[in-house]
Amino acid sequence: MLYNVDDGHRAVLFDCFQGVKLDVIEEGTHFMISWLHRPIIFDIRTRPRSILSITEIK
């Protein structure tokens, strides 16, 4: 079975027998064994944040 890892995402494989594999899977199309592996896909893009401050600038 094939699965896609989109831009700005990374994946790790969960193996039914060994648990989570340590390899990080980059973007692209990858192969997995459907009854043995399950991809867990993470969004790694940065997001802007606003931080409120109560100090005054002189």
N, CA, C and O atoms as CSV, one atom per row, in Angstrom:
chain,resi,resn,atom,element,x,y,z
A,1,MET,N,N,0.853,-1.165,0.000
A,1,MET,CA,C,0.000,0.000,0.000
A,1,MET,C,C,0.902,1.232,0.000
A,1,MET,O,O,1.959,1.235,0.631
A,2,LEU,N,N,0.485,2.264,-0.702
A,2,LEU,CA,C,1.239,3.511,-0.785
A,2,LEU,C,C,0.568,4.585,0.062
A,2,LEU,O,O,-0.653,4.593,0.218
A,3,TYR,N,N,1.380,5.493,0.609
A,3,TYR,CA,C,0.846,6.650,1.329
A,3,TYR,C,C,1.705,7.861,1.021
A,3,TYR,O,O,2.882,7.723,0.689
A,4,ASN,N,N,1.120,9.052,1.131
A,4,ASN,CA,C,1.811,10.302,0.819
A,4,ASN,C,C,2.107,11.080,2.086
A,4,ASN,O,O,1.293,11.132,3.008
A,5,VAL,N,N,3.288,11.685,2.119
A,5,VAL,CA,C,3.650,12.643,3.158
A,5,VAL,C,C,3.770,13.984,2.443
A,5,VAL,O,O,4.650,14.159,1.600
A,6,ASP,N,N,2.897,14.925,2.768
A,6,ASP,CA,C,2.832,16.214,2.082
A,6,ASP,C,C,3.962,17.142,2.509
A,6,ASP,O,O,4.682,16.869,3.469
A,7,ASP,N,N,4.105,18.261,1.765
A,7,ASP,CA,C,5.083,19.293,2.115
A,7,ASP,C,C,4.789,19.830,3.504
A,7,ASP,O,O,3.629,20.049,3.854
A,8,GLY,N,N,5.828,20.041,4.295
A,8,GLY,CA,C,5.653,20.569,5.639
A,8,GLY,C,C,5.212,19.536,6.653
A,8,GLY,O,O,4.858,19.889,7.778
A,9,HIS,N,N,5.225,18.278,6.281
A,9,HIS,CA,C,4.838,17.193,7.180
A,9,HIS,C,C,5.956,16.159,7.236
A,9,HIS,O,O,6.771,16.063,6.319
A,10,ARG,N,N,5.988,15.398,8.301
A,10,ARG,CA,C,6.891,14.257,8.439
A,10,ARG,C,C,6.079,13.104,9.011
A,10,ARG,O,O,4.998,13.318,9.560
A,11,ALA,N,N,6.585,11.898,8.888
A,11,ALA,CA,C,5.853,10.726,9.371
A,11,ALA,C,C,6.801,9.776,10.090
A,11,ALA,O,O,8.004,9.756,9.829
A,12,VAL,N,N,6.241,8.999,10.992
A,12,VAL,CA,C,6.923,7.857,11.592
A,12,VAL,C,C,6.003,6.658,11.401
A,12,VAL,O,O,4.786,6.810,11.302
A,13,LEU,N,N,6.587,5.472,11.349
A,13,LEU,CA,C,5.787,4.265,11.168
A,13,LEU,C,C,5.571,3.571,12.499
A,13,LEU,O,O,6.498,3.415,13.293
A,14,PHE,N,N,4.335,3.157,12.729
A,14,PHE,CA,C,4.026,2.312,13.872
A,14,PHE,C,C,3.976,0.882,13.367
A,14,PHE,O,O,3.218,0.565,12.451
A,15,ASP,N,N,4.781,0.025,13.963
A,15,ASP,CA,C,4.857,-1.393,13.614
A,15,ASP,C,C,4.105,-2.178,14.687
A,15,ASP,O,O,4.336,-1.960,15.876
A,16,CYS,N,N,3.220,-3.076,14.295
A,16,CYS,CA,C,2.412,-3.840,15.260
A,16,CYS,C,C,3.251,-4.693,16.198
A,16,CYS,O,O,2.819,-4.978,17.315
A,17,PHE,N,N,4.442,-5.107,15.773
A,17,PHE,CA,C,5.283,-5.972,16.595
A,17,PHE,C,C,6.374,-5.210,17.346
A,17,PHE,O,O,6.700,-5.569,18.477
A,18,GLN,N,N,6.946,-4.162,16.738
A,18,GLN,CA,C,8.085,-3.448,17.321
A,18,GLN,C,C,7.727,-2.095,17.907
A,18,GLN,O,O,8.559,-1.492,18.584
A,19,GLY,N,N,6.532,-1.599,17.675
A,19,GLY,CA,C,6.151,-0.273,18.158
A,19,GLY,C,C,6.572,0.799,17.161
A,19,GLY,O,O,6.690,0.532,15.965
A,20,VAL,N,N,6.797,2.017,17.660
A,20,VAL,CA,C,7.139,3.148,16.797
A,20,VAL,C,C,8.591,3.017,16.347
A,20,VAL,O,O,9.488,2.826,17.168
A,21,LYS,N,N,8.812,3.120,15.045
A,21,LYS,CA,C,10.163,3.074,14.478
A,21,LYS,C,C,10.837,4.426,14.695
A,21,LYS,O,O,10.155,5.447,14.770
A,22,LEU,N,N,12.153,4.447,14.796
A,22,LEU,CA,C,12.892,5.680,15.059
A,22,LEU,C,C,13.151,6.503,13.805
A,22,LEU,O,O,13.529,7.669,13.913
A,23,ASP,N,N,12.960,5.936,12.624
A,23,ASP,CA,C,13.217,6.650,11.377
A,23,ASP,C,C,12.122,7.678,11.116
A,23,ASP,O,O,10.933,7.387,11.245
A,24,VAL,N,N,12.551,8.899,10.742
A,24,VAL,CA,C,11.610,9.950,10.352
A,24,VAL,C,C,11.497,9.912,8.836
A,24,VAL,O,O,12.508,9.918,8.133
A,25,ILE,N,N,10.282,9.873,8.338
A,25,ILE,CA,C,10.038,9.741,6.903
A,25,ILE,C,C,9.773,11.122,6.320
A,25,ILE,O,O,8.911,11.861,6.795
A,26,GLU,N,N,10.533,11.452,5.279
A,26,GLU,CA,C,10.444,12.755,4.623
A,26,GLU,C,C,9.227,12.821,3.692
A,26,GLU,O,O,8.436,11.882,3.607
A,27,GLU,N,N,9.102,13.961,2.996
A,27,GLU,CA,C,8.007,14.182,2.061
A,27,GLU,C,C,8.100,13.212,0.890
A,27,GLU,O,O,9.190,12.782,0.511
A,28,GLY,N,N,6.954,12.874,0.326
A,28,GLY,CA,C,6.923,12.020,-0.851
A,28,GLY,C,C,5.954,10.862,-0.702
A,28,GLY,O,O,5.190,10.788,0.261
A,29,THR,N,N,6.001,9.961,-1.671
A,29,THR,CA,C,5.159,8.771,-1.670
A,29,THR,C,C,5.986,7.590,-1.176
A,29,THR,O,O,7.105,7.374,-1.641
A,30,HIS,N,N,5.441,6.832,-0.241
A,30,HIS,CA,C,6.176,5.741,0.396
A,30,HIS,C,C,5.315,4.479,0.435
A,30,HIS,O,O,4.090,4.535,0.332
A,31,PHE,N,N,5.993,3.343,0.588
A,31,PHE,CA,C,5.344,2.036,0.623
A,31,PHE,C,C,5.257,1.539,2.062
A,31,PHE,O,O,6.178,1.756,2.851
A,32,MET,N,N,4.161,0.876,2.406
A,32,MET,CA,C,4.024,0.244,3.718
A,32,MET,C,C,3.247,-1.054,3.556
A,32,MET,O,O,2.532,-1.245,2.572
A,33,ILE,N,N,3.396,-1.942,4.530
A,33,ILE,CA,C,2.625,-3.185,4.575
A,33,ILE,C,C,1.384,-2.888,5.413
A,33,ILE,O,O,1.496,-2.633,6.612
A,34,SER,N,N,0.214,-2.918,4.802
A,34,SER,CA,C,-0.999,-2.387,5.428
A,34,SER,C,C,-1.399,-3.097,6.720
A,34,SER,O,O,-1.920,-2.440,7.622
A,35,TRP,N,N,-1.184,-4.388,6.853
A,35,TRP,CA,C,-1.588,-5.090,8.073
A,35,TRP,C,C,-0.530,-4.997,9.171
A,35,TRP,O,O,-0.806,-5.344,10.319
A,36,LEU,N,N,0.680,-4.532,8.835
A,36,LEU,CA,C,1.773,-4.478,9.795
A,36,LEU,C,C,2.132,-3.057,10.216
A,36,LEU,O,O,2.432,-2.812,11.384
A,37,HIS,N,N,2.102,-2.121,9.271
A,37,HIS,CA,C,2.529,-0.745,9.533
A,37,HIS,C,C,1.358,0.228,9.474
A,37,HIS,O,O,0.377,0.008,8.765
A,38,ARG,N,N,1.488,1.308,10.238
A,38,ARG,CA,C,0.536,2.415,10.163
A,38,ARG,C,C,1.319,3.717,10.259
A,38,ARG,O,O,2.013,3.932,11.252
A,39,PRO,N,N,1.231,4.598,9.253
A,39,PRO,CA,C,1.973,5.851,9.323
A,39,PRO,C,C,1.276,6.842,10.258
A,39,PRO,O,O,0.050,6.948,10.270
A,40,ILE,N,N,2.079,7.563,11.037
A,40,ILE,CA,C,1.581,8.644,11.884
A,40,ILE,C,C,2.210,9.915,11.334
A,40,ILE,O,O,3.429,10.080,11.393
A,41,ILE,N,N,1.389,10.812,10.802
A,41,ILE,CA,C,1.874,11.992,10.093
A,41,ILE,C,C,1.735,13.216,10.988
A,41,ILE,O,O,0.688,13.446,11.594
A,42,PHE,N,N,2.832,14.011,11.062
A,42,PHE,CA,C,2.882,15.211,11.892
A,42,PHE,C,C,3.071,16.443,11.022
A,42,PHE,O,O,3.781,16.400,10.017
A,43,ASP,N,N,2.429,17.548,11.414
A,43,ASP,CA,C,2.612,18.839,10.763
A,43,ASP,C,C,3.772,19.538,11.465
A,43,ASP,O,O,3.702,19.785,12.669
A,44,ILE,N,N,4.846,19.865,10.728
A,44,ILE,CA,C,6.020,20.474,11.353
A,44,ILE,C,C,6.218,21.927,10.924
A,44,ILE,O,O,7.264,22.512,11.204
A,45,ARG,N,N,5.235,22.515,10.252
A,45,ARG,CA,C,5.366,23.906,9.810
A,45,ARG,C,C,5.299,24.848,11.003
A,45,ARG,O,O,4.573,24.602,11.965
A,46,THR,N,N,6.067,25.930,10.927
A,46,THR,CA,C,6.030,26.926,11.997
A,46,THR,C,C,4.817,27.823,11.805
A,46,THR,O,O,4.368,28.048,10.681
A,47,ARG,N,N,4.293,28.333,12.912
A,47,ARG,CA,C,3.130,29.218,12.885
A,47,ARG,C,C,3.454,30.483,13.673
A,47,ARG,O,O,4.045,30.405,14.750
A,48,PRO,N,N,3.075,31.643,13.151
A,48,PRO,CA,C,3.327,32.877,13.905
A,48,PRO,C,C,2.416,32.965,15.130
A,48,PRO,O,O,1.272,32.510,15.106
A,49,ARG,N,N,2.949,33.561,16.202
A,49,ARG,CA,C,2.166,33.745,17.428
A,49,ARG,C,C,2.305,35.180,17.903
A,49,ARG,O,O,3.359,35.796,17.748
A,50,SER,N,N,1.247,35.700,18.477
A,50,SER,CA,C,1.276,37.025,19.094
A,50,SER,C,C,1.389,36.848,20.596
A,50,SER,O,O,0.644,36.079,21.203
A,51,ILE,N,N,2.338,37.575,21.190
A,51,ILE,CA,C,2.523,37.509,22.632
A,51,ILE,C,C,2.235,38.891,23.200
A,51,ILE,O,O,2.898,39.865,22.845
A,52,LEU,N,N,1.251,38.974,24.077
A,52,LEU,CA,C,0.892,40.243,24.691
A,52,LEU,C,C,1.883,40.580,25.793
A,52,LEU,O,O,2.336,39.708,26.534
A,53,SER,N,N,2.211,41.866,25.884
A,53,SER,CA,C,3.153,42.317,26.901
A,53,SER,C,C,2.530,43.491,27.651
A,53,SER,O,O,1.882,44.342,27.043
A,54,ILE,N,N,2.721,43.539,28.955
A,54,ILE,CA,C,2.160,44.641,29.740
A,54,ILE,C,C,3.213,45.708,30.038
A,54,ILE,O,O,2.922,46.673,30.744
A,55,THR,N,N,4.422,45.554,29.518
A,55,THR,CA,C,5.455,46.571,29.726
A,55,THR,C,C,5.292,47.674,28.702
A,55,THR,O,O,4.742,47.453,27.623
A,56,GLU,N,N,5.774,48.870,29.041
A,56,GLU,CA,C,5.625,50.030,28.176
A,56,GLU,C,C,6.985,50.418,27.620
A,56,GLU,O,O,7.982,50.405,28.342
A,57,ILE,N,N,7.029,50.763,26.342
A,57,ILE,CA,C,8.273,51.183,25.698
A,57,ILE,C,C,8.332,52.702,25.727
A,57,ILE,O,O,7.374,53.371,25.340
A,58,LYS,N,N,9.479,53.260,26.195
A,58,LYS,CA,C,9.646,54.726,26.249
A,58,LYS,C,C,10.571,55.200,25.175
A,58,LYS,O,O,10.828,56.399,25.067
